[in-house]
C-alpha cells in the first residue's frame, strides 16, 4: 500500500511540475510610465507616455479610454483588435490611433516579446482604462 501511494504521488508530481514551472517562468507584462502631466491650456485633461513590454502569448482584455490613445510598436508584433472588427498586426515602426471610447485590446500572439510606446490624452481624474465586457 505504501509503495502504491508513493508511486501515485511521484506520478502526480511528474505530471504537474512542468505546468507549475511554465507558469512560474512566464514573464509578466511590464509597464513603465515615463510621465503623466496636465495638458497645457486644458487643465481638465492629462497626457501620459507609457512603455509596455508584452511577453509572447500575453496581452490585455477589451477596454476603453476616457480620451485618445496613440500606440507605436518599437519591437516585435502587436495584434490590435477593435471589438467587432478583424485584428490588425502592427509591426515595429508602425503605429495607430484609438479615439475616445473605442473598445479595443492589444495582444502579443507571436513567439517573441513585443514592446510599444503609448501616448494617452485623457480626462483628468478618470482611470486610464475601463474594462469592457467581452
C-alpha positions, 0 to 999 in steps of 0.5 A: 500500500505504501509503495502504491501511494508513493508511486501515485504521488511521484506520478502526480508530481511528474505530471504537474511540475512542468505546468507549475514551472511554465507558469512560474517562468512566464514573464509578466507584462511590464509597464513603465510610465515615463510621465503623466502631466496636465495638458497645457491650456486644458487643465481638465485633461492629462497626457501620459507616455507609457512603455509596455513590454508584452511577453509572447502569448500575453496581452490585455482584455477589451477596454476603453479610454476616457480620451485618445490613445496613440500606440507605436510598436518599437519591437516585435508584433502587436495584434490590435483588435477593435471589438467587432472588427478583424485584428490588425498586426502592427509591426515595429515602426508602425503605429495607430490611433484609438479615439475616445471610447473605442473598445479595443485590446492589444495582444502579443500572439507571436513567439517573441516579446513585443514592446510599444510606446503609448501616448494617452490624452485623457480626462483628468481624474478618470482611470486610464482604462475601463474594462469592457465586457467581452 
